[in-house]
């Protein structure tokens, strides 16, 4: 799943939707293509200008 929404914004929306504000709450967000599917992490497209570091690793 690809999106141009930044991970911080996704986390903020999850927190708002769930109504969770406990500082130690573990909010993990995933997406699935059907209810029996395993969870896919959400891939955010990187900004055009970014620091000189690795942001994603793709392994097959």
N, C-alpha and C positions, 0 to 999 in steps of 0.2 A: 504494500500500500504506500503510495507516494503522495506527498502533500507539500505545499509551499508554506504551510503554517509551521512556525517554529515550535520546538519541543516545549519551551517555557509556556507558550500560549495554550498548547494542548493540555499540559498539566494544570494550568489555571482553570480551564474549562471543566476538566474532570473534577477538580476540587469544588467548583461552584455547583456542578450538577449533583455531586454526591453529598454536598453539604458538610464535608469533612474539613475541620479546621484544627484538628489535634496535631501538634507539632511533630509527633512521632508516628503519625499514620503512614502506612506504606501504601502509596497509590502507584500502581503499576498499570500502564495502559497498553492495550494491544488491540488488534483488529482481527476479525475472522470472516471468511467468506460464506460460512454456513455454521449452524449450531454445533455440528459434530467436528468441526475443524479445529486443528491446533491453533494456537494464537500466533499471529505474525506481529513482529514489531513494526511500528509506524516509521517510515523513512521520510525524514524532512530534507528537502532540497537545501543545499548549502547556499549562503549568500555568495555573490560573485567575488567580493573582496573578503578574504579571511586570513587568519594567521597562518604561518608556515608550519602546519602540523597535520597529522593524520586525523581525520574525523570519522572515517568509516573503514571497516575491513570487510571485504567480500571473500568468502571461502566456499569452495565447492568440494 
